[in-house]
Amino acid sequence: VLWGMSCTAGEIVEIVLGPKWHDAIVPLQVLALMMPVKMIVNFLPAATDALGRPDLGFQNVLLATLVMPLAFVVGARGGIDGIAFAWLVAYPPVLLFNTCRMLSILGLRVGDLVKEILPAVGCATAMYAAVRFAAAVLSPSIDHRLTLVALIATGALTYGVLTLVANREGYRDLTGLL
């Protein structure tokens, strides 16, 4: 859903917020693109705390507290888009470093995590590409609301079909949840 928001940010901002919010498009694209990455590792600090390593959570926050403000200062030269891109560039290495440390405490490797998320990430990446392609093909003269509906349908159909084909376990989990 968040990657779908990222690739339809222009239409969402135009319809929901209006043209005067045009400058919010790039930050919405970047933040919606990155949030699923952050969500994947949200459970790790609780797990390392439970194993008697609350210091790791503190160290992770400390690292982010040192790196991210510097990135934002540099990015601020490019305005709100620069700050969003600073987050896009600086946060993944911080997250990867912190994730590797936490996974090692849990007796897991990054490869284990990647193996588990790869089917969903592959389907989401293909969905993103399909929606961007559809957006490029659709005529700019079409009403933004119709464009957004077409893009949402393209994304849902692409992700759904690919999940059925390439990520059956994810499909079973999703239908079980529903």
Disulfide bonds with the S-S distance in Angstrom:
none
